[in-house]
Structure formats: C-alpha cells, structure tokens
Amino acid sequence: MKRAVSRGFTLVELMVVIAIIGLLASVLATSVVSKMKQASHDLDKKVLLDLYNALQMQTQEDKQKVKLIRGPIAEKRGREFWEACFQHKLLDAQMLPKMIAKSGQDLEMDRRSLDNPEMFVLDPLGCSWTGPQGNECMILMSLRGKNRRVVICANERNWLNHEDEVLTIWSDGEIAEYIDREMLAGWGYEISEEQWLQPGAELFGKTAPFDGVFD
C-alpha cells in the first residue's frame, strides 16, 4: 500500500493567512478605538453638565450667593474660582472627580485632600475647565439670546482633546455641547485660526463668547 504523503502549508499560503489575520486585527482595532473615542466624548459631556448643574443649584441659595457676590469667592476666576468653591463648601468632595476631562491627561485629585477644605489647593493638573469670576457668575449664567455666553469650557491644556471640537456649556444651554469655529461663525462669532489655537491668550476673558471664562 502506498503511504499518504503529508503536506504542510507553503510559504505563499502561510503569508496569505497572516495577511488575513492582520487585516481582521486592523478592522477590529479601528472599531474599538472609534468606540472608545465616542465613549470618552460622551462621558466628558456628562461630567461637565454635572459640574454646571451643581454650581447652578448652589447659586440658588442666599448664603452661597453672598460668597459669590461679595464674599471670599467674589474676585476669584478660572482655576482659582473652582479652588475657592471647594474651600468655602460651594462644592463638595463628590464634585472633585468632575474637575477633570476624562479624555485628557489631567489627574483626578484624592478626595481626602478636602478633609481640611480651608487648606485645599486645586492642582492645575487636577482642573480641566475654565471658570467664571465669582461676582460675575450668576449674571453670566442668566444671559440669553444675543447676549448668550460660554459659562464653562475646556481650558487651554484640554482645548483640543477632541481634535477641532471644544466642549462647552452656555448660559442658555441645558446640555454640554461640542463646538468648532464653523459653528461659531454661523452664530455670528468670528474667531480667527490664531485665536482658536491660542485660547488662553486670545479668547478667554477677551473675545465673545468666551469673554466670561478664564483659565
């Protein structure tokens, strides 16, 4: 009887199999990365809205209004505004994780750092957002129509976490939303490319609709 001759893969067949596996891995990786980006995109919107709602709720209380209008938070702006909000218990430790954008490189601070609020220091790398000035905060949040303004947005370090889109929440908005230069132009705000790429120097505190926020 003749013995069957066993035959393995040829080099060409092996290369074809490897190529197919590589293609499938590439497709899968692209899908996973895309879904991760979308999840990060959506999570940042929720984080910012939660922070805004907490701030808005606190400004309804007379005791907290005094802190903003003529109290210890009145002259604070940007990161120092948020720091003062924690120091003077306008915001509690549950809001500390909301101070960072999940899509960026900033690091969440340990909530135990608020065990002694008066000594609390908000690390610059623990804050991803711009902030208003204390004594202008309630006025800013009440602006409507043509006077609408951005109340909170990504700070300069996190400005382009999502490529050309920037996360914002507006004075007449009920949701956090991503905007770009084209959208702003459609709303009547002419922002140059230079301004867009240097928001800390060219936009924050200077140019509408970002003239009420600070880094």
N, C-alpha and C positions, 0 to 999 in steps of 0.2 A: 504493500500500500504506500502511496505517496503521502508524505507528511505535508500538512498545510504550512505554507510559508507565512510567518507573522510579519506584518508590515506596520511600521510606525508612521508618524507624521513626517512629511517632507518639510524642508525649510520654508518653502513658499506657503504651505498650509498653516504652519505654525505662525508665520508673520501675519497671515490673514486673520487668524483667531485673536492674536494680540491686538491688531488694529481695531477689530470689532469691540473687544473689551475696553480699549482706550476710548473709543467713540461713545460707548454706553456710559462710561465713568464721567466723561466730559459733559454729556447731556444731564446726567444726574446731579453733578456738581453745580452746573448752571442753574438748575431748578431750585436746588437747596439754597444757594446764595441769594437768588431772587426772592425766595420766600422769607429768608432771614432779614433781608433789607426791608421788605414790606412790613414785617412784624415790628422791627425797630422803628420804622416810620410811624406806625400806628401807636406804638407804646409811648413815644415821645409826645404825641398829641394828647394822650390821656394824662400823662404826667403834668404837662403844662396846664391843662384845664383844671386838674385837681388843685394845683397851686393857686391859680387865679380864683377859683371858687372859694378856697379857704380865706384868701385875702379879702375878697368881696364880702364874705359873711362877717368877718371881724370888723370891717368898716361900718357895719350897721349898728354897732354898739357904741353908745355915747362915751363910755370910758376909754374905748380904743380910739375913737375919733380924736379925743384930746391929745393922745400920744402922737398922732399923726399931724394934727394942725399946729400945735404949739408946744408939744412935749418933746421927749428925747429922740423921737424919730423924725421930727419935722425937717431938719436940714440934711438928713441922710439920703443918699442916692446910690443907685446901682447896687453893687455887691454889698456896700455898707448899709444900704437900706434893708436888705434881707437879713444881714447880721443883726441889726438893731431890732428887727421884728422878732427874732428868736430871743434876743437878750431881754426884751421887755414883754415877752409872752403874748405877742400878737399872733405868733405861730408857735405850735408845739412840736415836740420831737418827732411826731408822726409825719410831719411835713419835710423833715430833713432829707429823706431819700428823693423827694420831688425836686430838690435843688439841682440835680444833675440830669443831663440828657443821656439817655441810655445808648444813643448812637455814637457818642463822642468818647474822648479819652479821659474825661474827668472821673474823679473817685468819690464815692459816697463816704461822708464822714460818719464816724461812730456816734450813735445816738447818745452814748454815755457822756459825750462832750458837752451835752446840755444838762448834766446833773447840777451844774452850777451856772445857770443862764447868764448871770451878770459878767462872768469871766469868759463867756463863749466867744470864740473867734471863728468866723466862717472862712475857711481856707479858700483862696482864689480857685484852686483846682477842685473845690467842692461846690462850685457855683457855675452853672452853665447858662444862666439867664441874665438879661439886662433887668434893671429895676427902675421904677419911677423915683421921684423925690417925694419924701414923706408928706410935706404940706401941699403937694400938688396932686397927690394920689387920687383922692376922691373926685376932684374936678376932672382929672384925666379920664377916670372910669365912667364919667357921666356924659362925655362928648358924643354927639350923634350927627348924622347927616354929613354935610361937607366938612364939619369940624372933627370927624372921627379920627382917632389916632391909635397907634400901636401902644398897648399898655405894657406888654412883656414880649420879648422875642429872644432868640438865641443870641448870646453875646459874641464878641468878635472871634474868640477862640473856637466857638461851635457854629459859627455863621454858615459854613458850607458843609456841615455834616452830611447833608443830603444833596450834594452836588450844587445845582443852581437854585434850589428851593430853600427858603428860610422859614422856619417855624415861628408863627406869631399868634398873638391873641389881641383883638382890637377892642376899643372902648364900646362898640355897639355889637360885638360878637358874642355868641353863646357857645362857640366852639373854637378850638385852636385850629389854625389852618396854615398850610404852606403857601408861600407866595414867591413870585420871581419878578424881575424887572419888567417883563412884558405885561404882567397883570397890573402892576403899579401904574404903568403908562396908561393902561386902559381906564384906570380910575382917576387919571389926571395928575399923577405924581411923576415928574420927570427926574429920574435918577440916572446919572452917568455911570459908565462902567467903572471908572476910577472910584467914585463914591461907593459903589456896590462892593468893590473889593477891599475897601478900607473903611468899614462902617464905624469903627471906633473913633477915627479922626474926622470922617466926613459926614456921617449920618447921625449918630447918637447925640441927642441934645441940641442938634443944629438944624436938621433938614426934615420937613414933614414927609411922611407921617411918623418919623422916628424921633421927633424933637422932644418928646416927653419921657424918653427912656435913656438910661445911662449904663455904661459898662462897669 
